[in-house]
């Protein structure tokens, strides 16, 4: 599986993660992270992103991988 460390359109000032090769855009919505691809991602791509965000829920839906925000526990 190829990994991208080059140029990706992003709303982030500093992208410090490795992304799947077909990554087209990476954006943040609050503390969620949305990775959009130029085609469908596979399970290897999903696992690559999961490794970048331990303890976070990461889901795959075709050409989108979403890293969900952590839940806040109310006191």
N, C-alpha and C positions, 0 to 999 in steps of 0.2 A: 504494500500500500504506500503510495506516495504521500508526502507531507509537504505542506506549504509553509514557507517561512518568508516568502517574498512579499510583494505588494498586494494588498487586499483593500478594497474600499471599506472604510470603517468609520464609525462615529466616535471611536476611541482615539485619544491622543497617543496612547502607548499600548500597542498590542503585544503582549508578552507571552502569548500562547502559540502552540503549533496547531494548525488547522488542517483538515482534510484537503487533498489536492484540488478538488473541484469547488472549493470555497470561493464564492463570489463576493459576499458581503458579510460583515460581522457588525452587529449593532447592539446597543444596550437600551433597554426599556426599564428604567429604575435599576434594580439589581439583577434583573433577568438579562440573559445574553441570547441573541438570536443569530444563528449561523445559517446563511442561505447559500445554496449550491447552484451550479450551472446544470446540474442533473441530480438524480436521486442519490442520496448517500446510502451506504451499506452498513452492516453491523460493525465492521472494522473502523469505519469513520466515527460511528457513535461511541465506540469504546475509546478511541483516541481523545474525543472531547470529554468523555467521562473522567479519564485519567487527569485531565487538566483542572477539573473541578471536583475534587474528592468531597464526599458528604453532601453533594447537591443532587437534586433530581434532574436527570438529563433525558429528554425524549427525542424520538426520531419520527418525522412525518414526511416521508418522501424526500423532497429537496430542502427540508428545514430541520435543523437540530436546535432544540430550545433547552437552555440551562435555566431552570426555574429558580426564583428567589427562595432563600431559606425562610422557613416559617418563624415568625416571631411569637414567642410565648408571652402571653399577658400575665402579669403578676397577680 
